Amino acid sequence: MTNINKKVFIPLAIAAAVGISVVSVVSASADTDELNKDAVVQSEVDTLVSADDEKSNNNAEVQTELDRQFLNDHRMFLKKPTNSASISEEDAIKLASSYADVIASQAKTIKAEYQLLTNTDFTVFSENAKKKNQQLAKDGHLNETPVYIVTFKGVDLRSSGGVSRGGKTEHVIFHENNVVVDATSGEILFSYSNK
């Protein structure tokens, strides 16, 4: 196996269901109507990017040990919470460790950060997560949702996919995994690896 430095976002529900991560691909069409639609979509994207630029500045202002560039690239925006979490940091670590028990057993260090997380692109959550968090059910995405991001460092986590060379798949090896826990309900929302 080869250690390749790649950044990957792994939606929990998708990865759990099929064992792979999802990549969004946008293609242009030669059809004039499709090109016009693409232009409208591009305009909307430009507007969203402007709003994201403002939010990414929030990532710069928030105290975090997380990879700020990865957060910005994946439209995950942090904000400092003003209220206490409903569950303790210790409980969040226990929940994340139970969810990712093999990873937790390998980890050299485990840290948790309490943050408000916004990500309007990610909308795949378990029914339990939506039942236990009315705001998440209403919005359908993370909108300044109180979360603990539990980071397991010093692990060897093999990607489910990889680079195919000569008929063999070279897997990416990650040394850090993050589990996002709803700080209100204790439900696992998703996990990702990027280092």
C-alpha positions as CSV (number, residue, x, y, z in Angstrom):
1,M,0.0,0.0,0.0
2,T,1.2,3.5,-0.8
3,N,0.8,6.5,1.5
4,I,-0.7,9.2,-0.7
5,N,-1.5,12.7,0.6
6,K,-5.1,13.2,-0.5
7,K,-8.0,14.9,1.1
8,V,-11.3,13.1,1.0
9,F,-14.8,13.9,2.4
10,I,-16.7,10.7,3.4
11,P,-20.4,11.2,4.0
12,L,-21.4,8.8,6.8
13,A,-24.6,7.5,5.4
14,I,-23.2,7.0,1.9
15,A,-20.0,5.4,3.1
16,A,-21.9,3.1,5.5
17,A,-24.4,2.1,2.9
18,V,-22.0,1.3,0.0
19,G,-18.5,1.6,1.4
20,I,-17.4,4.4,-1.0
21,S,-17.1,8.1,-0.9
22,V,-19.1,10.3,-3.3
23,V,-17.6,12.8,-5.8
24,S,-19.8,15.5,-7.4
25,V,-19.1,16.1,-11.0
26,V,-20.4,19.0,-13.1
27,S,-20.3,18.7,-16.9
28,A,-21.0,21.3,-19.6
29,S,-23.3,20.4,-22.5
30,A,-23.1,21.5,-26.1
31,D,-26.8,22.1,-26.0
32,T,-27.6,25.9,-25.9
33,D,-30.4,25.5,-23.3
34,E,-28.0,23.4,-21.1
35,L,-25.3,26.1,-21.5
36,N,-27.7,28.8,-20.4
37,K,-28.7,26.7,-17.4
38,D,-25.0,26.2,-16.6
39,A,-24.6,30.0,-16.8
40,V,-27.5,30.5,-14.3
41,V,-26.1,27.8,-12.0
42,Q,-22.6,29.4,-12.3
43,S,-24.1,32.8,-11.3
44,E,-25.7,31.1,-8.3
45,V,-22.4,29.4,-7.5
46,D,-20.6,32.8,-7.7
47,T,-23.2,34.2,-5.2
48,L,-22.7,31.2,-2.8
49,V,-18.9,31.5,-3.1
50,S,-19.1,35.2,-2.1
51,A,-21.2,34.2,1.0
52,D,-18.7,31.4,1.6
53,D,-15.8,33.7,1.5
54,E,-17.4,35.7,4.3
55,K,-18.0,32.4,6.2
56,S,-14.5,31.1,5.5
57,N,-13.2,34.3,7.3
58,N,-15.1,32.9,10.3
59,N,-13.0,29.8,10.1
60,A,-9.9,32.0,10.3
61,E,-11.3,33.7,13.4
62,V,-12.4,30.5,15.2
63,Q,-9.9,28.7,17.5
64,T,-9.4,25.2,16.1
65,E,-6.8,22.6,15.5
66,L,-8.8,21.3,12.4
67,D,-7.5,21.8,8.9
68,R,-8.9,25.2,8.0
69,Q,-8.2,24.8,4.3
70,F,-10.0,21.4,4.2
71,L,-13.0,23.0,6.0
72,N,-13.2,25.9,3.6
73,D,-12.7,23.6,0.5
74,H,-15.7,21.4,1.7
75,R,-17.9,24.4,2.7
76,M,-17.8,23.5,6.4
77,F,-17.9,26.7,8.4
78,L,-17.2,27.0,12.2
79,K,-18.4,29.5,14.6
80,K,-17.7,29.8,18.3
81,P,-20.6,28.6,20.5
82,T,-22.1,31.0,23.0
83,N,-24.1,28.3,24.9
84,S,-23.0,25.1,26.6
85,A,-23.5,21.8,24.9
86,S,-26.3,19.5,26.0
87,I,-23.8,16.6,26.3
88,S,-20.4,16.6,27.8
89,E,-17.1,16.4,25.8
90,E,-16.4,13.2,27.6
91,D,-19.8,11.7,26.4
92,A,-19.1,12.9,22.9
93,I,-15.7,11.1,22.9
94,K,-17.3,8.0,24.2
95,L,-20.0,8.1,21.5
96,A,-17.5,8.7,18.7
97,S,-15.2,6.0,20.1
98,S,-18.1,3.5,20.2
99,Y,-19.0,4.4,16.6
100,A,-15.4,4.2,15.4
101,D,-14.2,1.5,17.8
102,V,-11.4,0.1,15.7
103,I,-10.1,3.6,14.9
104,A,-10.4,4.7,18.5
105,S,-8.4,1.6,19.7
106,Q,-5.5,2.6,17.4
107,A,-5.5,6.3,18.1
108,K,-2.4,7.8,19.8
109,T,-4.5,10.8,20.8
110,I,-8.2,11.7,20.9
111,K,-9.3,15.3,21.0
112,A,-12.7,17.0,20.8
113,E,-13.7,20.5,19.8
114,Y,-17.1,22.0,20.5
115,Q,-18.1,24.2,17.6
116,L,-21.2,25.5,15.7
117,L,-21.0,23.9,12.2
118,T,-22.6,25.0,9.0
119,N,-22.6,23.0,5.8
120,T,-25.4,23.5,3.4
121,D,-24.1,21.0,0.9
122,F,-24.3,17.9,3.2
123,T,-27.9,16.8,3.6
124,V,-27.7,13.0,4.3
125,F,-28.5,12.3,7.9
126,S,-29.9,9.3,9.7
127,E,-33.6,9.4,10.6
128,N,-32.6,9.3,14.3
129,A,-30.4,12.4,13.9
130,K,-33.3,14.3,12.3
131,K,-35.9,13.0,14.9
132,K,-33.7,14.1,17.8
133,N,-32.7,17.5,16.3
134,Q,-35.8,19.5,15.1
135,Q,-33.6,22.2,13.6
136,L,-31.7,19.7,11.5
137,A,-35.0,18.1,10.4
138,K,-36.4,21.6,9.4
139,D,-33.3,22.9,7.6
140,G,-32.2,19.6,6.1
141,H,-28.5,20.6,6.6
142,L,-26.2,21.8,9.3
143,N,-26.9,25.4,10.1
144,E,-24.8,26.6,13.1
145,T,-25.5,23.2,14.6
146,P,-23.8,22.6,17.9
147,V,-21.4,19.7,17.4
148,Y,-18.3,18.0,18.8
149,I,-15.7,17.2,16.2
150,V,-13.9,14.3,17.7
151,T,-10.5,13.7,16.2
152,F,-8.6,10.4,16.3
153,K,-4.9,11.0,15.5
154,G,-2.1,8.5,14.9
155,V,-4.3,5.9,13.1
156,D,-3.8,3.9,9.9
157,L,-7.1,4.1,8.1
158,R,-7.1,2.6,4.6
159,S,-9.4,4.3,2.1
160,S,-12.2,2.3,0.5
161,G,-11.1,3.4,-2.9
162,G,-7.7,4.5,-4.3
163,V,-5.6,4.9,-7.4
164,S,-5.6,2.1,-9.9
165,R,-2.2,1.3,-11.5
166,G,-1.4,-1.7,-13.5
167,G,-4.6,-3.5,-12.5
168,K,-3.9,-2.9,-8.8
169,T,-5.5,-0.4,-6.4
170,E,-3.2,1.7,-4.3
171,H,-5.1,2.8,-1.3
172,V,-4.8,6.1,0.5
173,I,-3.7,5.7,4.1
174,F,-5.1,8.3,6.5
175,H,-3.6,9.0,9.9
176,E,-6.4,11.1,11.2
177,N,-10.2,10.5,11.4
178,N,-12.9,13.0,12.5
179,V,-16.3,12.0,13.8
180,V,-18.9,14.7,14.1
181,V,-21.3,14.3,17.0
182,D,-24.5,16.3,17.5
183,A,-23.8,18.2,20.8
184,T,-27.6,18.4,21.5
185,S,-28.7,14.8,20.8
186,G,-25.5,12.8,20.9
187,E,-26.2,11.3,17.4
188,I,-23.3,10.7,15.1
189,L,-23.8,13.0,12.0
190,F,-20.9,12.0,9.8
191,S,-17.2,11.3,9.7
192,Y,-14.4,12.3,7.5
193,S,-10.7,11.7,7.0
194,N,-8.4,14.2,5.4
195,K,-4.8,13.7,6.6
